[in-house]
Amino acid sequence: MATENRDVRPFRDLSDVQSWLVENLYLVVTDATNTETWIVEAGSTLRLDPKTLMTASLRLKIKDDVPVIPLLKSAEQFADDLGAKDHSILSIVLHGTSPFLRFTDELARWSFDDLNQFRSGYQLNIDGNPRPRSLQLAHNGVVFDLAVVLNRELKPQAGLPHRLGTWLAKLRFTLANPAEGIGFTPLPLNSEKRKELKLAKQTATYARENPYQPDLLSAVMLDDFVEYYVDESLLARMSANPRHSQSALFQTQIFLGAVEFVVMEFQRLDSLDEIQLADISEGLVGKILRIVSGETDEDLRQWLETLKTNPADFLAAVEASSEYLRRLDDSMSDMAVISV
């Protein structure tokens, strides 16, 4: 059964609406071949390999035969308590967040009158339409947050919400890569650090082993093993404009650079030929395998063999899973628009 965490609010909210949504609204994920379907309840996480995640059909659906009238009545009564004419003061908003790219898209916005759209399942990624950016990078998954919010400013009243955008009910669905947790924080490459590392002024990025934990096989996250430096001005501009196509491209390049560093260092291990899946499955190397591999031991062993014997092929597969070509094409297209 779905569970929920309640925040203590300084005003009334729609706790009954939240409870209804948690119990009756779910995310339906169907693979591209239409042979496997997963049900994701509010507050839960589904882990999928990147290929499945990038090609799956995603639908929000209300349980069959569940009436929505009680929900409408709750919204109507709450709107009346706020002094509004009807529940149009309230919107249901869905956001998608990319944990890796660190930005959020508004994917859809509905009124309570639109709830019947969820009977057959509301499609989040329609074939032929561009995917929202939060759904474009598979290796760190996506978080869906659905909330009921005030869509206009109201006159303040004691114990009642009044600010535009205040959420009154919310729930979350998470789709994650089995390699979740691989993420890391780039470090600023400033003039002092360049001098310390003896780097040229035009060096944009630099990777080295974490001096406090140089053991690759015991590392769990990239930060455990890699210190990855990025020119401080580039890093600041990327952080200030995370939604820009060039920022998305650069973030992907940083990720691929860090993974390539790990792959290169893995090749240097004296014990390379003897390493088995059990030796790396739960650590950083195992997470990197899962960027491209399915979850079965057979798949993981095959990709481990590729990593050991043909690192170029392995890195090409990682690049493909991160949709680097799409990101590069988006960036070039934006440049073409600017030059016209």
C-alpha positions as CSV (number, residue, x, y, z in Angstrom):
1,M,0.0,0.0,0.0
2,A,1.2,3.5,-0.8
3,T,2.4,5.7,2.1
4,E,2.8,9.4,2.4
5,N,4.9,11.8,4.5
6,R,3.0,14.9,5.8
7,D,4.6,18.2,6.3
8,V,3.4,20.4,9.2
9,R,1.9,23.5,7.5
10,P,1.0,26.9,9.1
11,F,-2.3,26.8,7.3
12,R,-4.9,24.4,6.1
13,D,-4.2,22.3,3.0
14,L,-5.9,19.6,1.0
15,S,-4.9,16.6,3.1
16,D,-8.0,14.6,2.0
17,V,-7.2,15.3,-1.7
18,Q,-3.6,14.2,-1.1
19,S,-4.7,11.0,0.5
20,W,-7.1,10.3,-2.4
21,L,-4.4,10.9,-5.0
22,V,-1.8,8.8,-3.2
23,E,-4.3,5.9,-3.1
24,N,-5.7,6.2,-6.5
25,L,-3.3,7.8,-8.9
26,Y,-0.3,5.9,-10.2
27,L,2.3,6.0,-13.0
28,V,2.2,3.3,-15.7
29,V,5.5,2.5,-17.4
30,T,5.4,0.2,-20.5
31,D,8.5,-0.9,-22.4
32,A,8.9,0.0,-26.1
33,T,7.9,-3.5,-27.2
34,N,4.7,-3.4,-25.2
35,T,5.6,-6.7,-23.5
36,E,6.3,-5.5,-19.9
37,T,4.4,-3.0,-17.8
38,W,5.3,-1.6,-14.3
39,I,3.0,0.2,-11.9
40,V,4.7,3.0,-9.9
41,E,2.7,4.1,-6.8
42,A,3.1,7.6,-5.3
43,G,6.2,7.8,-3.1
44,S,7.9,4.8,-4.7
45,T,10.8,4.3,-7.1
46,L,11.1,2.1,-10.2
47,R,14.6,1.3,-11.4
48,L,15.1,0.7,-15.1
49,D,18.1,0.4,-17.3
50,P,18.8,3.5,-19.4
51,K,17.6,2.1,-22.8
52,T,14.2,1.0,-21.3
53,L,13.8,4.3,-19.5
54,M,14.5,6.3,-22.7
55,T,12.0,4.4,-24.8
56,A,9.3,3.5,-22.4
57,S,5.7,4.8,-22.5
58,L,4.8,6.9,-19.4
59,R,1.1,7.4,-18.4
60,L,-0.5,8.8,-15.3
61,K,-3.7,6.8,-14.5
62,I,-6.5,6.8,-12.0
63,K,-7.6,3.4,-10.8
64,D,-10.5,1.9,-12.7
65,D,-14.0,2.4,-11.2
66,V,-12.9,5.0,-8.7
67,P,-15.3,8.0,-8.6
68,V,-13.7,11.5,-8.8
69,I,-16.8,13.3,-7.5
70,P,-15.5,13.2,-3.9
71,L,-12.3,14.9,-5.1
72,L,-14.2,17.6,-6.9
73,K,-16.4,18.2,-3.9
74,S,-13.3,18.6,-1.7
75,A,-11.7,21.1,-4.1
76,E,-15.0,23.0,-4.4
77,Q,-15.4,23.2,-0.6
78,F,-11.8,24.3,-0.1
79,A,-12.2,27.0,-2.8
80,D,-15.3,28.2,-1.0
81,D,-13.5,28.5,2.3
82,L,-10.9,30.6,0.5
83,G,-13.6,32.9,-0.7
84,A,-13.2,31.9,-4.4
85,K,-16.2,31.3,-6.7
86,D,-15.2,27.8,-7.6
87,H,-12.3,25.3,-7.8
88,S,-10.7,27.0,-10.8
89,I,-8.6,28.8,-8.2
90,L,-6.7,25.5,-7.9
91,S,-4.5,23.8,-10.5
92,I,-2.9,20.3,-10.7
93,V,0.7,20.7,-11.9
94,L,3.2,18.1,-12.9
95,H,6.9,18.8,-12.9
96,G,9.7,16.6,-14.2
97,T,13.2,17.0,-12.7
98,S,16.5,15.7,-14.0
99,P,18.7,14.9,-11.0
100,F,21.8,15.0,-13.1
101,L,21.1,18.1,-15.2
102,R,19.5,19.8,-12.1
103,F,16.6,21.5,-13.7
104,T,12.9,21.1,-13.7
105,D,10.3,21.3,-16.5
106,E,6.6,21.9,-16.1
107,L,5.2,19.0,-18.0
108,A,1.5,19.5,-17.7
109,R,-1.2,21.6,-15.9
110,W,-4.8,20.7,-15.4
111,S,-7.9,21.8,-13.6
112,F,-10.0,19.4,-11.4
113,D,-12.5,19.2,-14.3
114,D,-9.7,17.5,-16.3
115,L,-9.4,14.5,-14.0
116,N,-11.3,12.2,-16.3
117,Q,-8.4,12.5,-18.7
118,F,-6.6,10.1,-16.4
119,R,-9.2,7.3,-16.8
120,S,-7.4,5.8,-19.8
121,G,-4.0,7.2,-18.8
122,Y,-2.6,10.6,-19.5
123,Q,0.5,10.2,-21.8
124,L,3.5,12.1,-20.6
125,N,5.8,11.4,-23.6
126,I,3.7,11.5,-26.8
127,D,5.4,9.7,-29.8
128,G,6.6,12.2,-32.4
129,N,6.8,15.1,-29.9
130,P,10.1,16.4,-28.6
131,R,10.9,14.9,-25.2
132,P,11.0,17.4,-22.3
133,R,14.5,18.0,-21.3
134,S,13.9,16.4,-17.9
135,L,13.2,13.1,-19.8
136,Q,16.2,13.3,-22.1
137,L,19.0,12.1,-19.9
138,A,18.5,8.5,-18.9
139,H,21.5,7.6,-16.8
140,N,20.3,9.4,-13.7
141,G,16.6,8.9,-14.1
142,V,13.7,11.4,-13.6
143,V,11.6,12.6,-10.7
144,F,7.9,13.4,-11.3
145,D,6.3,15.8,-8.7
146,L,2.5,16.3,-8.9
147,A,1.0,19.1,-6.8
148,V,-2.2,20.9,-6.3
149,V,-1.4,24.6,-6.1
150,L,-3.0,28.0,-5.8
151,N,-2.9,29.6,-9.3
152,R,-3.5,33.2,-8.2
153,E,-2.8,35.4,-5.2
154,L,-5.5,35.8,-2.6
155,K,-6.4,38.1,0.2
156,P,-4.6,36.8,3.4
157,Q,-6.8,35.1,5.9
158,A,-5.8,33.5,9.2
159,G,-5.0,29.8,8.9
160,L,-5.6,29.7,5.1
161,P,-3.1,29.8,2.2
162,H,-3.0,32.9,0.0
163,R,0.2,33.0,-2.0
164,L,0.4,32.2,-5.7
165,G,2.0,28.8,-6.3
166,T,1.5,27.5,-2.7
167,W,1.1,23.7,-2.8
168,L,-1.8,22.2,-1.0
169,A,-1.2,18.5,-1.9
170,K,1.7,16.8,-3.5
171,L,3.1,13.4,-4.4
172,R,6.2,12.0,-6.2
173,F,7.0,9.2,-8.6
174,T,10.7,8.4,-9.2
175,L,12.2,6.5,-12.2
176,A,15.8,5.7,-11.5
177,N,18.7,4.0,-13.2
178,P,20.1,1.1,-11.2
179,A,23.4,3.1,-11.4
180,E,21.7,5.9,-9.4
181,G,24.2,7.5,-7.0
182,I,27.0,7.7,-9.6
183,G,26.7,11.5,-9.7
184,F,29.4,13.9,-8.5
185,T,30.1,17.6,-8.0
186,P,32.6,19.3,-10.4
187,L,35.1,21.5,-8.6
188,P,36.1,25.0,-9.7
189,L,39.4,25.3,-11.5
190,N,40.7,28.7,-10.5
191,S,44.1,30.3,-10.9
192,E,45.4,29.0,-7.6
193,K,44.3,25.4,-8.4
194,R,45.9,25.8,-11.9
195,K,49.2,26.8,-10.3
196,E,49.0,23.9,-7.8
197,L,48.3,21.4,-10.6
198,K,50.7,23.0,-13.0
199,L,48.0,23.4,-15.7
200,A,48.0,25.9,-18.6
201,K,45.6,28.8,-18.5
202,Q,43.5,27.4,-21.4
203,T,42.8,24.1,-19.6
204,A,39.0,23.8,-19.3
205,T,38.7,20.5,-17.4
206,Y,41.1,18.2,-15.4
207,A,40.5,14.9,-13.6
208,R,42.7,13.2,-11.0
209,E,42.3,10.6,-8.4
210,N,40.8,11.7,-5.1
211,P,44.0,11.9,-2.9
212,Y,42.1,10.8,0.2
213,Q,40.7,7.6,-1.4
214,P,42.7,6.4,-4.4
215,D,41.3,2.9,-4.3
216,L,39.0,2.4,-7.3
217,L,37.6,-0.9,-6.2
218,S,36.4,0.4,-2.8
219,A,34.8,3.6,-4.3
220,V,31.0,3.8,-4.3
221,M,30.5,7.1,-6.0
222,L,32.5,9.2,-8.5
223,D,33.3,11.7,-5.8
224,D,34.9,8.9,-3.8
225,F,37.5,8.3,-6.5
226,V,37.6,11.3,-8.9
227,E,38.3,15.0,-8.4
228,Y,37.0,16.6,-11.5
229,Y,37.9,20.3,-12.0
230,V,36.1,22.7,-14.4
231,D,37.2,26.2,-15.3
232,E,35.4,28.3,-12.7
233,S,33.9,30.8,-15.2
234,L,32.5,28.0,-17.3
235,L,31.2,26.3,-14.2
236,A,29.5,29.5,-13.0
237,R,27.9,30.2,-16.4
238,M,26.7,26.6,-16.6
239,S,25.1,26.8,-13.2
240,A,23.5,30.1,-14.0
241,N,21.9,28.8,-17.2
242,P,21.2,25.1,-16.6
243,R,18.4,24.9,-19.1
244,H,20.4,26.2,-22.0
245,S,21.3,23.5,-24.6
246,Q,25.0,24.3,-24.4
247,S,24.9,23.9,-20.6
248,A,23.2,20.5,-21.0
249,L,25.8,19.6,-23.6
250,F,28.7,20.6,-21.3
251,Q,27.2,18.8,-18.3
252,T,27.1,15.6,-20.4
253,Q,30.7,16.2,-21.5
254,I,31.7,16.5,-17.9
255,F,30.0,13.3,-17.0
256,L,31.5,11.4,-19.9
257,G,34.9,12.8,-19.0
258,A,34.6,11.6,-15.5
259,V,33.5,8.1,-16.6
260,E,36.3,7.9,-19.1
261,F,38.8,8.7,-16.4
262,V,37.5,5.8,-14.3
263,V,37.6,3.5,-17.3
264,M,41.3,4.5,-18.0
265,E,42.2,3.9,-14.3
266,F,40.4,0.6,-14.3
267,Q,42.6,-0.5,-17.2
268,R,45.7,0.2,-15.1
269,L,44.8,-2.1,-12.3
270,D,47.3,-4.9,-11.8
271,S,44.5,-7.3,-11.0
272,L,42.4,-6.4,-14.1
273,D,42.4,-9.9,-15.5
274,E,41.3,-11.5,-12.3
275,I,38.5,-9.1,-11.5
276,Q,35.0,-10.8,-11.4
277,L,31.5,-9.3,-11.2
278,A,31.3,-10.0,-7.5
279,D,34.3,-7.8,-6.9
280,I,32.8,-4.7,-8.4
281,S,29.0,-5.2,-8.5
282,E,28.2,-3.0,-5.5
283,G,30.7,-0.3,-6.1
284,L,31.4,2.6,-8.5
285,V,32.6,0.3,-11.3
286,G,29.4,-1.8,-11.0
287,K,27.3,1.4,-11.2
288,I,29.2,2.5,-14.3
289,L,28.5,-1.0,-15.9
290,R,24.8,-0.4,-15.2
291,I,24.8,2.8,-17.3
292,V,24.8,0.5,-20.3
293,S,23.9,-2.9,-18.9
294,G,20.7,-4.6,-17.9
295,E,20.4,-5.9,-14.4
296,T,20.9,-9.6,-15.1
297,D,24.2,-11.1,-14.1
298,E,24.7,-12.3,-17.7
299,D,24.4,-8.8,-19.1
300,L,26.7,-7.4,-16.4
301,R,29.3,-10.0,-17.0
302,Q,29.2,-9.4,-20.8
303,W,29.7,-5.6,-20.2
304,L,32.4,-6.2,-17.7
305,E,34.3,-8.2,-20.3
306,T,33.8,-5.4,-22.8
307,L,35.1,-2.9,-20.2
308,K,38.2,-5.1,-19.6
309,T,39.0,-6.0,-23.2
310,N,37.6,-3.2,-25.3
311,P,37.2,0.0,-23.4
312,A,36.6,2.1,-26.5
313,D,33.5,0.1,-27.3
314,F,32.4,0.5,-23.7
315,L,32.8,4.2,-23.7
316,A,31.0,4.5,-27.0
317,A,28.0,2.7,-25.4
318,V,28.1,5.1,-22.4
319,E,28.1,8.0,-24.8
320,A,25.1,6.7,-26.6
321,S,23.2,6.1,-23.4
322,S,23.7,9.7,-22.4
323,E,22.3,10.9,-25.7
324,Y,25.4,13.0,-26.4
325,L,24.6,13.2,-30.1
326,R,21.1,14.7,-29.4
327,R,22.6,17.2,-27.0
328,L,25.3,18.2,-29.5
329,D,22.7,18.6,-32.3
330,D,20.5,20.7,-30.0
331,S,23.4,23.0,-29.2
332,M,24.4,23.3,-32.9
333,S,20.8,24.1,-33.8
334,D,20.6,26.9,-31.2
335,M,23.9,28.3,-32.6
336,A,22.4,28.2,-36.1
337,V,19.3,30.2,-34.9
338,I,21.5,32.8,-33.2
339,S,23.6,33.3,-36.4
340,V,20.6,33.8,-38.6
